[in-house]
């Protein structure tokens, strides 16, 4: 049985892309970003559960690793704003973009089930 993942996957991909654009453009921290981050994490856990229930351990591992790479870039911004992000990753925006692109690729596989 294939479980519905559309809403959680769409929300998570939108949030990852939105946060990348927000951070890339140097926008200030906003409470909404932190709320979106938490909601996306819930979607992440839902998607992990779906992959586990469907017996897809390799895709589960790839999806988890890809999201954790994105989270590594997002978290400093969530925890400390643009200054914290810049201090940690200021010269690595291309790496962040690559992590987002890799996440999108894995999400395409998750969507296919």
The 8 nearest C-alpha neighbors of each residue, nearest first, counted from 0:
[[1, 2, 53, 52, 3, 112, 54, 49],
 [2, 0, 3, 53, 112, 49, 4, 52],
 [3, 1, 4, 0, 49, 53, 112, 52],
 [4, 2, 5, 1, 6, 49, 7, 110],
 [3, 5, 7, 6, 8, 2, 46, 110],
 [4, 6, 8, 7, 3, 9, 110, 10],
 [5, 7, 9, 8, 4, 10, 3, 11],
 [8, 6, 42, 10, 9, 4, 5, 11],
 [7, 9, 11, 5, 10, 6, 4, 12],
 [10, 8, 6, 12, 11, 7, 5, 13],
 [11, 9, 13, 7, 8, 12, 14, 6],
 [10, 12, 39, 8, 14, 13, 9, 7],
 [11, 13, 15, 9, 14, 10, 8, 16],
 [14, 12, 10, 16, 11, 15, 17, 9],
 [13, 15, 17, 11, 12, 16, 18, 10],
 [14, 16, 12, 18, 17, 13, 11, 19],
 [17, 15, 19, 13, 14, 18, 12, 20],
 [18, 16, 14, 20, 19, 15, 13, 21],
 [19, 17, 21, 15, 20, 16, 14, 22],
 [18, 20, 16, 22, 17, 21, 23, 15],
 [21, 19, 23, 17, 18, 22, 24, 16],
 [22, 20, 18, 24, 19, 26, 23, 17],
 [21, 23, 25, 19, 24, 20, 18, 26],
 [24, 22, 20, 25, 21, 19, 92, 26],
 [23, 25, 21, 22, 26, 20, 19, 27],
 [26, 24, 22, 23, 27, 21, 81, 20],
 [25, 27, 21, 24, 22, 28, 81, 23],
 [28, 26, 81, 29, 25, 80, 22, 21],
 [27, 29, 80, 81, 26, 30, 32, 76],
 [30, 28, 31, 32, 27, 33, 80, 26],
 [29, 31, 33, 32, 34, 28, 35, 77],
 [32, 30, 34, 29, 33, 35, 36, 28],
 [31, 33, 35, 30, 34, 29, 36, 28],
 [32, 34, 36, 30, 31, 35, 77, 37],
 [35, 33, 31, 37, 36, 32, 38, 30],
 [36, 34, 38, 32, 33, 37, 39, 31],
 [35, 37, 33, 39, 34, 38, 32, 40],
 [36, 38, 40, 34, 39, 35, 33, 41],
 [39, 37, 35, 41, 40, 36, 34, 42],
 [40, 38, 42, 11, 36, 41, 37, 35],
 [39, 41, 43, 37, 38, 42, 36, 44],
 [40, 42, 38, 44, 43, 39, 45, 37],
 [43, 41, 39, 7, 45, 40, 44, 46],
 [44, 42, 40, 46, 41, 45, 39, 47],
 [43, 45, 47, 41, 46, 42, 48, 40],
 [46, 44, 42, 48, 47, 43, 49, 41],
 [47, 45, 49, 43, 48, 44, 42, 50],
 [46, 48, 44, 50, 45, 49, 59, 43],
 [47, 49, 51, 45, 46, 50, 52, 44],
 [50, 48, 46, 52, 51, 47, 53, 45],
 [49, 51, 53, 47, 55, 48, 52, 59],
 [50, 52, 48, 54, 53, 49, 55, 47],
 [53, 51, 49, 54, 50, 48, 55, 47],
 [52, 54, 50, 51, 55, 49, 1, 0],
 [55, 53, 51, 52, 56, 50, 49, 59],
 [54, 56, 50, 58, 57, 53, 51, 59],
 [55, 57, 59, 58, 54, 60, 51, 50],
 [58, 56, 60, 59, 55, 61, 62, 54],
 [57, 59, 61, 60, 55, 56, 62, 50],
 [60, 58, 56, 62, 57, 61, 50, 63],
 [59, 61, 57, 63, 58, 62, 64, 56],
 [62, 60, 58, 64, 63, 59, 65, 57],
 [63, 61, 59, 65, 60, 64, 58, 105],
 [62, 64, 60, 66, 61, 65, 59, 67],
 [63, 65, 67, 61, 66, 62, 60, 68],
 [66, 64, 102, 62, 68, 67, 63, 61],
 [67, 65, 69, 63, 68, 64, 70, 62],
 [66, 68, 70, 64, 69, 65, 63, 71],
 [69, 67, 71, 65, 66, 70, 98, 64],
 [70, 68, 66, 71, 67, 72, 98, 99],
 [71, 69, 73, 67, 72, 68, 74, 66],
 [70, 72, 68, 69, 73, 74, 67, 75],
 [71, 73, 70, 69, 74, 95, 75, 68],
 [74, 72, 70, 76, 71, 75, 77, 69],
 [73, 75, 77, 76, 71, 70, 72, 78],
 [76, 74, 84, 78, 77, 83, 79, 73],
 [75, 77, 80, 84, 79, 74, 78, 81],
 [78, 76, 74, 75, 79, 33, 80, 73],
 [77, 79, 75, 76, 74, 80, 83, 33],
 [80, 78, 83, 76, 75, 77, 82, 81],
 [81, 79, 76, 28, 82, 83, 77, 78],
 [80, 82, 84, 83, 76, 85, 27, 28],
 [81, 83, 85, 84, 80, 86, 79, 76],
 [84, 82, 79, 86, 85, 75, 81, 80],
 [85, 83, 76, 75, 81, 87, 82, 86],
 [84, 86, 89, 82, 88, 87, 83, 81],
 [85, 87, 83, 84, 89, 88, 82, 81],
 [86, 88, 84, 85, 89, 83, 75, 90],
 [89, 87, 91, 85, 90, 84, 86, 92],
 [90, 88, 85, 91, 86, 87, 84, 92],
 [89, 91, 88, 92, 85, 93, 87, 94],
 [92, 90, 88, 94, 93, 89, 95, 87],
 [91, 93, 95, 94, 90, 96, 89, 88],
 [94, 92, 96, 91, 95, 97, 90, 98],
 [95, 93, 97, 91, 92, 96, 98, 99],
 [94, 96, 92, 98, 97, 93, 99, 72],
 [97, 95, 93, 99, 94, 98, 92, 100],
 [96, 98, 94, 100, 95, 99, 101, 93],
 [99, 97, 95, 101, 96, 100, 69, 102],
 [98, 100, 102, 96, 97, 101, 69, 103],
 [101, 99, 97, 103, 102, 98, 96, 104],
 [102, 100, 104, 98, 103, 99, 97, 105],
 [101, 103, 99, 65, 105, 100, 104, 98],
 [104, 102, 106, 100, 101, 105, 99, 107],
 [103, 105, 101, 107, 106, 102, 100, 108],
 [104, 106, 108, 102, 107, 103, 62, 109],
 [105, 107, 109, 103, 108, 104, 110, 102],
 [108, 106, 110, 104, 105, 109, 103, 111],
 [109, 107, 105, 111, 106, 110, 112, 104],
 [108, 110, 106, 112, 111, 107, 105, 58],
 [111, 109, 107, 112, 108, 106, 4, 5],
 [112, 110, 108, 109, 107, 106, 1, 4],
 [111, 109, 110, 108, 1, 50, 53, 2]]
